[in-house]
Each structure stands twice: as C-alpha cells, then as structure tokens.
C-alpha cells in the first residue's frame, strides 16, 4: 500500500451550487490538496464507524432484524467488513462480527475472531484470549433466541449476497437447527446501512471527486494524447499510473469510447461500445472516458469527453457544441426541475423524459447511487428500472449521493447528420432544491491540439 501523502495541484475545491443551469467551472486559483496517509484514513474512518454503529439499532428494528452477522473469510473479504468493523486488514481464518438487539440494553456488538486486535476491541466485545467462534455464536443464540437472524444471502446485489456457502454452513452448525430456521436475508438492512451518507464524509468525497477530475482532464489533454499516434491503451496506462502516483486505486478499469465522422456506430447492450486498446486516436475524433477512483472507502464515477482538433481548427464543430448543450439540458431537467426529496424515482424519471420529449431531444438516463460503492445501493433514476413497480417506487432522500449518468443523441451537420452520443457522468448530492454537483460540470468539450 503506497502512502497517500502525495500533494497534487488541483483547481479550487469550492462547491458551486446550481441555480438555474449547472454552474460552469471556475479557475479562480489553486490549492494544494494533500490526501490522508493510510494511518490517518483509518483514524478518520474509525470516527465514522462510531456514528454508523449509533445508527444501526434503529435500522435493525425498522427491518425486523434481531441479530445481524457478517462473516469475513481470510483472503476473501466480505464487502461489508470495512464498513461494519475498523477498516484494517483482516487475515484471520474466519472473523465474525455480530450485532444483537439486546432490548433495553441497546445494541450489543460481539467479535468472534481467532486473535485479539486492539482496534477491533474498541468497537466490539473481543477478549484478549478469544473463545472459539462456535462457542460464542451458540452462546449468543441461547441468550437471545432472536426471531430473525440477518445474513448476507438472497440479495440482488453483490454486497447483499456475499455470505459464502461454507460460511453459511458454519453458522448453521454452530448455532444449531432451530437457529437455522431463523436465518433471513439482511438485504433491506444492508441497503439502508450502505445507502446512508453521514455529513463527515462530505469533504473527503469532494477531494475524491476533485482528484478524479484532475486525472481525467490530464488524460484527455495534449499532455497524454498525440493525435495519430496515441492509442486507447496509452491513455488507460496513463490513468493507472496517475492513480499509482496519487496513492489511490480504482473500482473498475478506465474505459474509452471513440466516435468519428463516417464511423459506423458499434453497440454493446444498448450503449456505445468500448473502444479496443489498439485504437489510434485521430484528429477529428470525439473521445469519451469513463473513470472512477476509490479513497477512504468511497468511490467516484466520472465521464467526460474531448475533441481532437483537425488541422486548422481552434474549436469543436458547432454541431458537437450543440450536442453537448442537449446533454446540459437533460442534466438540468433531471437535477434541477424533476428531482426533489420525497419524490419517487419513477416520478423523477417520467418528468425528465417528458421534458426531453417536449424539447425534441433523444435522451437516455441511467443514474445510480454512489458512496461506499461506485454502483451503490439505494434509489436509481434509471430507464431499466423505471417500469419496475418496486424499484420505481423508491423515494429520494436528502443528503444522498448519486452518479448523474446519462446521454443524448444528436445529429451533427458537420458529420453529414451522423448521430453523436454525448455521455456525461458526475457525482452529485441531493438538497431540498435538487441535485448539486460536487464539481462543476463539463461546460465545454476538452480540446486536444489547441495552441
């Protein structure tokens, strides 16, 4: 693990509100952004964990979960572990974290691990000489006889169905046949727990998004791209190395898509297909990148576009500028007019698409929650779930984070009417007046080859 003390020169981190249209980028100055070292991160995340544990008992009671068990297997970490226990490496053969609704005594937290670790003991009952996990689990069952024992099974997403078959069998054997009949899916609890953002995360998420923007801007610039020579693989390698230099990681590989005049559109599952790594970026290309980084147990997700100037050009063709304006109109409709706390995502989606129909803009929306995971849990404003009664009925909650991910498709006169996709993705947070970007949106195509 590389230290995270690398200092980066980034644009000012002033959070600009959106009033009317989303705000343009401002370059009023720079400030040196120093990311936290790993030990500093652990200290801050421990403070977050105190607050998260304080919120847990009411959540368990809302979802009728009397006991919640998370099992971490050595070298096969459960995705929940770093959010329910101190964010440190766990290399015990099988570490078990149990949360019990102890009635008037409140929330009881017990760690059944094969070793003693001081920081775990700050948050859990964890004796210096640990008892066997089977004994601990059987004792908790006998003492509380919970009606519902929540496990990471049966969920629709990876973090809600992460319990392994062998771990399930271990719990069943340790707690006995009667307890096994009380095993239920903890999916609703896990969703609320991971979808709930706390105010203390905000400033660190701002830094995360600012770093994402910085690496993306550099990748889609003349610092990296030499039209006619640079390949998609070259850009991707730069982004990987920039993350290494900054001491952060990613939760998915950077993807690039390339559109050019006269080029047949290649689709993949309803979207413009990812460009092969051997693709050479040529003058006149419209290049798109999809990129996100991980820091402090939080993920970003970010899409931006660049135009590679043809010889003699100093700006992008007017048709491409108009195409970007259509995507701006879609962002404004979704973020500022349709979205409000308390509205269902189905209502927001319908209002947004009605706005686009009225304007004659061909649009697609596939926005999803952000936070602890890049494809987070919680309400999604997404064409794929807009007709699903249960998913469409989910309600927007003030303070939530989202990836405003969408595109418009516009005929470009300079490309003989060829349709161009303008895809954008920006992290945002929900206020009483709609979504607000963490960083100002892309107000113009990045230009490569500009003097």
N, C-alpha and C positions, 0 to 999 in steps of 0.2 A: 504494500500500500504506500503510494507516494504521499509525502506531506502536502497539505493543502494551504501552504502559506505563500503560494505564488501570487505576486501582485500584478494586476492587469490594468491597463489604461482603458477605461470604458466611458461611454457617454454618461452624463449625469443621470442619477437614478431617481430624479423627481418623478413621482407618479402623476401623470397628467390625466385629469378627468375628461370624460367625453360629454360634451354639451352640444346637442345637435348632431354634428358629424364626429366620428372618432378623431382625436386630435393628431395633427401632424407631428413628426419628430422635431425636437428642438435640440440644437447643438450649442447650448449656452456656455458649455465648458466641460471639463472632465474632472473626475475624481478618481483616486486610486482605490480600487476595490480589492481588498485582501480577504480571501476566503479563509474560513477557520481551519486550523490544523485538525487532525483526526481526534486528538485528545480533547480539543475544545468542542468539536462537534458532539462527542459523547457526553460532555458535561451539559451542553445545552439540551440535547435530546433527553437526558435524564430529567431535566426540569419539565420538559413537555410531558414526559411519562407520568409524573406526579399528577398533572392536571387530567391526563387521559384516564388514569385509574379512578380519579374522583368522579368522572362522568360515567363510568362503566356500570355501576349498580343500577341507576335509573334505566339505563338502556336494557340491561338484562331483564328487569321487571317489565318493561314495555313489551318485550318479546317473549315473555313467559319462559325464560331460561334460568333455571335454578343453579346450575353448575356449568361452567364453560371450561373445556380442556383443550389446550394447544400442545401438540407434541412435536418436538424438534429432533430430527434424526441427524446423526453425525454425517457431514458432507452431503446432506440432502436437506438443507434448511427449509423449514416451513416459512412461507412468505409472511406469515403473521408474527413470527418470533420477534423481529426487531421493533415491532410496534406495540407488543404487549409486555416485553421484557427489555432490560437495558440493551442498547444497540451495540453489542460487542460480539466477537466471535464465539460460537458455541461448538465445542468439539467433544462433548460427552457422547457416549454411545447413543443415549436416548434421554433427552431432557424434557421434562413435563411441567407445564405451568397450568395451575388450576385456580379458577376463580369461583368462589362459592357465595351465594346469597345466604348469609347467616342470620337473616331476620333482623331483630333489633340490634344485633351486634354489628350489622353492616356487611361490608364486603370483606371476605377472608381470602387472602392470596397465599397460595402454597406452591413452592417449587420442589419437585421431586427430581433431583439431579444426582449424578454419580460423583459429584465433587462439590466443594464449597467455594463460592466466589463472593467476595465482599460486596460487590456492587449488586449482585442478584439479591443478597441478603438485605439490602436497603429497601427492597420493594416486596419481598416475599418471605414467608416463613421458610427458612433454609438453614438447618442446624449445621454446625461445623462438621459433625460426624453424621452424614445423611443416612437415613433409613432406606432400605430397598424401596424402589418405586411401587412395587406391588403392594407392599405393606402400607405405604402412605395412601394409595388410592383406595384400598379396601377400607382403611380406617375412616376416610372421608365419606365413603358411601355409607358405612354403618352409622356414622354420627348424624348425617343429614338426610339420608334417604330422599334425594332430590327427585321431583316428579319428571323433570326434563333436564337431560344432560346434553348440552350443545357441543357438537363436534363439527369439524371441517369436512363434512360429507354432503353429497346431494345438491350442492350449489351449482349455479350456472357459469361461474367464473372461477379461474384457477385459484384465487385466494380464498374462495368459499368452499372448495372441494379438495383441499390439499392434504388431508389426512391419508396416509398410505394404508394399504390393505393390512400389512403386517402390524402397523401401529394400532389400527382398529382392533385387530385380534388380540394384541397385548392388553389393551384397555378392557376388552370383554372378559378375558381370562382373569385379569387382576381383580376386577370389580364384581364378577360373578354374573350368573344368568339373569337374575332379577334386574340388576342394574342395566344389563344389556338391553332389556326391553324398554328402558327409559332413554336410550340414545336417540337424539333428534338432530336434524340439520341446524347448525347455528347460522345459516346464511343471513337471515334478517338482522341478527345482531352484528355480524361481521360487516355487513353493508353499512349500517348506521355508524359503527365504530370507525371504519376507514373513511367514510364519506364526510365525517365531521371535521372541519378545519378549526384550529384554535388561533386566536389573534397573534400569539407569539411566533407563529410560523411565517407571518406575512413578510417581514423584512428579509428573511433568508430566502423566501421564494422570489422576491424581487431581484435579489442578487443572482439567483439561479437563472431567471429569465434574461437578465442583462448579459450574463455570460453566454447564454445560448445565442442571443442576438449578435454579440461580438464575433463569435466564431463563424456564424453564418454569413455575416457581412464580409468577413475576410475571405471566406471560401468562395463567395460569389463576387470576386473582385479581380482586378489585374494583378494583385499580389500572388494569386494562385493560377488564374486562367490565362493562358496564351492561346487565343483562338487559332484553330488549325493545327494545334499541337497537343494541348492538354486533353486528357481523357477523363471520363467519368470516374475511373479508378483513381486518377491523380487527385481529384477533388476529395474523394472519400478518404484517401490516405491522409491528406492534409487535416481533415476534420478529426480523424482518430488521433493523429499526433498532437493536434491542438488541445484535445481533451487530456492527453497524457501530460502535456506541459502544464496544464492548469490543475492537474491532480484530481480530475473528476472522471466519471465513467458514463456510459450510455445504457439505456434500457432497450434500444433497438438500433440496428445498423442505419447509418445515414443513407437515404435513397435520393436519387436524382431522376428527373424526367425531362425529356428534351422534345421540344416542338420546333419544327422548322417549315418554312414555306415549301409547299409541294410534297410534304412528307405525309404518308398515309398514317392515320391515327391507329395505334396499336392499343387495344383494350385489354384489361385484366379485371375480371369480377366487377365489371361496371365502371371501372376507373381507368384513367390513362396509365398504361403500363410503365413500370420502372425501366430505365434505360440500361442496357448491358454495360459492364465496366469498360469494354473496349471501345465504346462510342467516343469519337473525337468531337469535341465542341468546336463548331464552326461559326464564323461571322454570320450574323442574322439569326442565330439560334435563340430561342426562348427557353431558359433553363430554370427548372424548379427543384428545390431541395426540401426534404422532409427530415427533421433532425430533432433530437431531444437529448437532454443530459440528466444525470442523477446526482444529487447532492443533498446531504442531511436527511436522507430517507424520503426525499421529494423528487418528483420527476417533472420535466418540462416537455413540451411538444410544440414544434415551430415549423412553419412552412413559408418560404419566401421565393421570389422569382427575380431573375436577372435577364437582361437582353444584351447580346453580344453585338456591338455596333458593326455595321458594314462599313467598308472604306468610304470616307466622305461624310458619314453620318455623325451627328453630335447629340442626337436624341432618338428615342424609340419612335417608330411609326405611329401616327395618330391613332390608327385602328387599335394598336396594342394599349395605348394610353386610355382609350375609351373602354376597352375590355376590362382594364383594372378598375375603372370608375364603376362599372357594373358590379364588380365584386365588393367595392366600397358600399354601394347602395344596398347590397344584400347584408353586409355586416351591420349597417345602420338599422335596417328593418328588424333584424333579429335581436340586436343588442339593446337598441335604444327605444324602439317602439313596441315590440312584441313582448319582451321579457320583463317580468316583474315577480318578486317573491309572492308565493301563494298561487300563481298560475300553474296549470299542468303543462308538461312538456308537449302534450298533444295540442293544446290550445296555442302555445307559442309557435309550434311548427306550422300549424294551419294559418295563423295570422301572417307569418313571414312569407309563406308561399303565395298567399293571396296578394300580398303587396307586390311580389315579383311578377305575378300574372298580370296585375294591373299595369305594371311598367313594361311588360313585354320582355322580361329578362329570363333567360333559361338558367335555372339555378338548381343547386343540389346542396343539402345541408346534412352533415354527419358529425355534429359536435358531440363531445363526450366529456365526462368528468375528469379532472386532474387532481393531483395531490400526492398521496403516497405512491401511486402508480400512474404511469403515463396513460393507460386506459383504465381510469379509476372507476370506483363504484359510486352509484347514485343516479340521479335523473340524467338521461341523454336526450338531446334535441337532435333527432336522427331520423332520416327518411325510412330507415329499415325497421324502426320501432313505432313510427307514427300511427300505424293502424293496429298496433297491438294494444288491446284494452288495458292490460295491467301495466305495461311499460309506459304507455301514453298518459296514464292517469297519475304518474309520479309528479310531485309538486316541487317547484323550485324553492330553495331555501336561501335566505340572505346569508352572505358570507361564503357560499360555496365557490369552489374554483372550477373552471371549465376550459376546455380547449374549443375555441370558436373556430371550427374546422368546416370549410365549405368551398364551393367553387361556382363560377358562372361560365357559360359557354357562349362566345360571341363571334359572329362572322367578322373577319378583318379584310377591309377593301384592298389594302396593300398586298394581301396574300390571296387575291382572286376570290375573296369571300370564304376562304377556308376558316372553319370554326376553330377558335383557340380557347383552351381552358386556362382560366386564371384561378389558381388554387392558393388559398391563404389559410394559415392556422396560427392562432395567437392565444396564449393563456389569458384568462380574464377572471374577475371575481364579481359576485353579484351584490349590488347595492339596492337600495329602495327604488332607485330610478333606472335600474337595468344593469347590464354587464359593463364593466370597466376593464380596459386592457392594463396589464402590468407594465408593458412597454408600448409606446405609441405604435400604431400600425404602420405598415409599409405604404407611405404616401406616394411613392413613385417606384417604377422598376429600377433595380440596381443596374447600372450601366457598366459594361466591361469594354475597355478600349477607349474610354473617354480621356481626352487630354488631361 
